[in-house]
């Protein structure tokens, strides 16, 4: 059967065979779009090419190394500032402390060798005036011995009522040496009693104890013996349990001064415990950032012949050397009434042995 007609029709693009305008236009359109896209894309940055200069204070994009060296600079500047301000605070406090020692007391001291290599004895005297009196007595008498060779710091306490002969005065309690002849008098009295050379002196006013402890933020002492309802100045009673006791300034002053419920031997042991607690507080890691200012507070409460360099050496020795309970000695004696006066009368044989132990013989 003959076909009724063509099953399909062939279509031909206009001007087909005569021109490629349609394909060429499509190509140009495509290339134009790509060109536009390429033109809008930011150029690649060569990391080796010179970068725009950054201001020194800018923190944008500085990287780990930039943060590290800037942090190091800030740390160094902080430490330098801390050191300078701390030095100035200590220097001012030491100048005040040196002015409180009399020239006659300085001449009475024995020649001192190098603190960091030779044994030296420092007389530590706590003074207080009775109501209505202008002259003070030595209410607390201790000798601190630093011995770098033995690796020890030792303490010798002398009861304030110890019976001695004072030149030009006669038989008296040793605390009266300060009343009659001041700093020079107590230096000579302790040296004559013990035979110890005294290279340095530290004088502590008890009214400075309260301020010192408060500036340190309080201290914790290890009380050797309990006190309960003990009479104290001002018509009050005070109590301190045995073992660790937290003290503020007022309580610390009561702790070192109270004496109605026991004797000078127990009181001397409490005062040694107080000194040990102050030393531990000053040398604790928590207090290290404030060490110069805490040290200045301690120095402002004393008088001493030692300059800043020697005080820093003493602080270093206190931190480095050991002090065991056996290294805290109270000079032995017996409480007796002599001529109607209460004294502590020495026991020569026992005292001699204690002094030999103290110097390490």
C-alpha positions in Angstrom: 0.0 0.0 0.0 1.5 3.2 -0.9 2.4 5.5 1.9 -0.2 8.1 2.7 2.5 10.7 3.4 5.8 11.2 5.2 5.7 10.0 8.8 7.7 13.0 9.9 9.0 16.3 8.9 12.6 17.4 8.9 13.2 20.8 10.5 16.2 22.8 9.7 17.5 25.7 11.6 17.2 29.0 9.9 20.0 29.8 7.7 21.4 26.3 8.4 24.3 25.6 6.2 24.8 29.1 5.5 25.9 30.5 8.9 27.1 29.4 12.3 25.7 32.4 13.9 23.5 30.5 16.4 26.3 28.3 17.8 28.8 31.2 17.7 26.4 33.3 19.7 25.9 30.5 22.3 29.7 30.2 22.6 30.1 33.9 23.1 27.4 34.0 25.7 29.1 31.2 27.7 32.5 32.7 27.5 31.2 36.0 28.6 29.6 34.5 31.7 32.8 32.7 32.6 34.8 35.8 32.0 32.5 37.7 34.3 32.9 35.1 37.0 36.6 35.1 36.7 36.7 38.9 36.9 34.7 38.9 40.1 36.9 36.2 41.9 39.6 37.9 44.1 43.2 37.3 43.0 45.3 34.7 44.9 47.6 36.1 47.6 51.2 35.1 47.5 52.3 34.3 51.1 55.9 35.2 50.2 55.0 38.6 48.9 55.5 41.6 51.3 52.5 42.1 53.6 51.0 45.4 54.5 52.6 46.8 57.7 50.7 46.1 60.9 50.6 48.6 63.7 52.6 47.4 66.8 49.6 47.4 69.1 47.3 45.5 66.7 46.3 42.0 67.8 44.6 41.0 64.5 46.0 37.9 63.0 49.2 37.9 65.1 49.3 34.1 65.5 50.6 31.9 68.3 54.2 33.3 68.1 52.8 36.9 68.3 50.8 36.1 71.3 53.8 34.3 72.9 56.3 37.2 72.7 53.8 39.8 73.6 52.8 37.8 76.7 56.5 37.4 77.6 57.0 41.1 77.4 54.1 41.8 79.6 55.3 39.2 82.1 58.9 40.7 82.2 57.5 44.2 82.7 55.2 43.0 85.5 58.0 41.3 87.3 60.3 44.3 86.9 57.6 46.7 88.3 56.9 44.3 91.2 60.6 44.2 92.0 61.1 47.9 91.9 58.0 48.8 94.0 58.8 46.0 96.5 62.4 47.2 96.8 61.3 50.7 97.5 58.8 49.6 100.1 61.5 47.5 101.9 64.2 50.2 101.7 62.0 52.8 103.3 60.9 50.4 106.1 64.5 49.4 106.8 65.7 53.0 107.0 63.0 53.6 109.7 64.1 50.4 111.5 67.8 51.3 111.5 67.0 54.7 113.0 65.5 53.1 116.0 68.8 51.5 117.1 71.0 53.7 119.2 74.7 54.2 118.4 75.8 52.8 121.8 73.8 49.6 121.0 75.6 49.3 117.7 79.0 49.6 119.3 78.1 47.0 121.9 77.4 44.3 119.2 80.1 41.9 118.3 81.7 42.0 114.8 79.6 40.1 112.2 80.9 37.7 109.6 79.1 36.7 106.3 75.6 35.8 107.2 75.3 33.1 104.6 78.3 31.2 105.6 79.0 31.8 109.3 77.0 31.2 112.5 75.6 34.4 114.0 73.5 35.3 117.0 70.7 37.9 116.8 69.2 39.2 120.1 65.4 39.6 119.7 63.9 41.8 122.4 60.2 42.5 122.9 59.7 45.7 125.0 56.8 47.2 126.8 56.3 50.1 129.2 54.2 49.8 132.3 51.3 52.2 132.7 52.6 55.6 133.7 56.2 54.9 132.8 58.1 56.3 129.8 61.0 53.7 130.0 60.4 50.2 128.8 61.5 46.8 130.2 62.4 43.8 128.1 59.3 41.7 128.3 60.6 39.0 125.9 64.3 38.0 125.5 65.3 35.5 122.8 68.5 34.8 120.9 68.2 33.5 117.3 71.1 31.5 116.0 71.5 31.0 112.3 74.0 28.3 111.4 74.3 27.7 107.6 76.9 25.0 108.1 74.7 23.0 110.4 71.6 23.8 108.4 69.8 25.0 111.5 68.0 28.0 113.0 67.9 27.7 116.8 66.1 29.8 119.5 67.2 30.4 123.1 64.6 32.1 125.3 65.7 33.7 128.6 62.9 34.1 131.2 62.4 37.8 131.9 62.7 37.3 135.7 66.1 35.6 135.4 68.3 36.8 138.3 71.4 38.6 137.2 73.9 41.2 138.5 73.7 44.5 136.5 76.8 46.7 136.6 76.2 49.8 138.6 72.7 48.6 139.6 73.2 45.3 141.5 71.0 42.2 141.6 68.0 42.6 139.3 65.8 40.7 137.0 67.3 40.6 133.5 64.4 42.5 132.0 65.4 45.6 134.1 68.7 45.8 132.0 66.6 47.5 129.3 65.0 49.8 131.8 68.3 51.1 133.3 70.5 51.1 130.2 68.3 50.6 127.1 69.4 48.6 124.1 73.1 48.6 125.1 72.2 47.4 128.6 70.2 44.3 127.4 72.9 43.4 124.9 75.5 43.4 127.7 73.3 41.6 130.2 72.5 38.7 127.8 76.1 38.4 126.7 77.4 38.4 130.3 74.8 35.7 131.3 75.2 33.4 128.4 78.7 34.1 127.1 77.3 34.3 123.6 78.6 36.9 121.1 75.7 38.9 119.8 76.2 40.2 116.2 72.7 41.7 115.6 69.8 43.1 117.6 66.0 43.3 116.8 63.8 45.3 119.1 60.0 44.7 118.9 57.5 46.9 120.5 54.5 44.9 121.6 52.1 47.5 120.2 53.6 46.7 116.8 52.7 43.0 117.1 49.0 43.7 116.7 49.5 45.9 113.6 52.0 43.4 112.0 49.6 40.4 112.4 46.6 42.3 111.1 48.7 43.4 108.0 49.6 39.8 107.4 45.9 38.9 107.5 46.3 36.8 110.7 48.5 33.9 111.6 48.1 30.3 112.8 50.2 29.3 115.8 50.8 25.9 117.3 50.1 26.5 120.9 52.3 24.2 123.1 50.1 24.4 126.2 46.4 25.3 126.8 45.3 28.4 128.7 41.8 28.7 130.0 40.2 31.8 131.5 43.5 33.5 132.2 43.4 37.0 133.7 44.7 39.7 131.3 45.1 43.5 131.4 41.9 45.4 131.3 40.0 43.1 133.6 39.3 40.4 131.0 40.2 36.7 130.7 41.7 35.0 127.7 41.7 31.3 126.6 43.8 29.5 124.0 43.5 25.7 123.3 46.5 23.6 122.8 47.4 22.9 119.1 46.7 25.1 116.1 45.1 28.5 116.9 44.1 31.2 114.5 45.0 34.7 115.7 44.2 38.2 114.6 46.3 41.1 115.8 44.6 41.6 119.2 44.5 37.9 120.0 48.2 37.6 119.0 49.1 40.3 121.4 47.3 38.6 124.2 48.9 35.3 123.2 52.5 36.6 123.6 51.8 38.7 126.7 49.5 36.7 129.0 51.4 35.3 132.0 49.1 35.0 135.0 48.2 31.3 134.6 51.6 29.8 134.1 55.3 30.8 134.3 57.9 32.5 132.2 59.0 29.2 130.7 55.5 28.5 129.2 55.3 32.1 128.1 58.7 31.9 126.4 57.5 28.8 124.6 54.4 30.6 123.4 56.5 33.5 122.1 58.8 31.1 120.2 55.7 29.6 118.7 54.5 33.0 117.7 57.8 33.9 116.0 57.7 30.5 114.1 54.1 31.2 112.9 55.1 34.7 111.6 58.0 33.2 109.8 55.9 30.5 108.2 53.3 33.1 107.1 55.9 35.3 105.5 57.5 32.4 103.7 54.4 30.6 102.5 53.9 30.2 98.7 50.5 31.9 98.9 52.2 35.0 100.4 55.0 35.2 97.9 53.4 37.7 95.5 53.0 40.1 98.5 56.4 39.2 100.1 58.1 42.6 99.8 55.1 44.4 101.3 54.6 41.8 104.0 58.3 42.1 104.8 58.0 45.8 104.9 55.2 45.5 107.4 57.3 43.2 109.6 60.3 45.6 109.4 58.2 48.6 110.3 57.3 47.0 113.6 60.9 46.6 114.7 64.2 48.4 115.2 67.3 46.6 114.0 71.0 47.3 113.1 70.7 45.1 110.0 70.5 46.7 106.6 68.3 45.6 103.7 70.9 43.1 102.3 71.3 41.4 105.7 67.6 41.3 106.3 67.1 39.6 103.0 69.8 37.1 103.8 68.1 36.4 107.2 64.8 35.9 105.4 66.5 33.5 103.0 68.1 31.5 105.8 64.8 31.4 107.7 63.2 29.8 104.6 66.1 27.5 103.8 67.3 26.3 107.2 65.5 23.8 109.5 64.1 24.5 113.0 63.0 21.4 114.9 61.2 21.5 118.3 64.5 20.4 120.0 66.1 23.6 118.5 63.8 25.8 120.7 65.4 26.1 124.2 64.3 27.9 127.3 67.2 28.6 129.7 66.6 26.5 132.8 66.0 28.0 136.2 64.0 27.7 139.4 61.4 30.2 140.6 62.4 31.4 144.0 61.7 34.3 146.4 64.9 36.2 147.2 64.7 39.2 149.6 60.9 39.3 149.0 61.3 39.4 145.2 60.3 36.6 142.8 63.1 35.6 140.6 64.1 32.7 138.3 67.4 31.5 139.6 69.6 29.7 137.1 70.8 26.2 137.3 74.5 26.5 136.3 75.2 22.9 135.2 72.0 22.5 133.2 72.3 26.0 131.7 75.9 25.2 130.6 74.7 22.1 128.9 71.8 23.9 127.2 74.2 26.6 125.9 76.5 24.0 124.5 73.6 22.4 122.7 72.6 25.8 121.4 75.9 26.5 119.8 76.3 23.0 118.6 79.3 21.9 120.7 
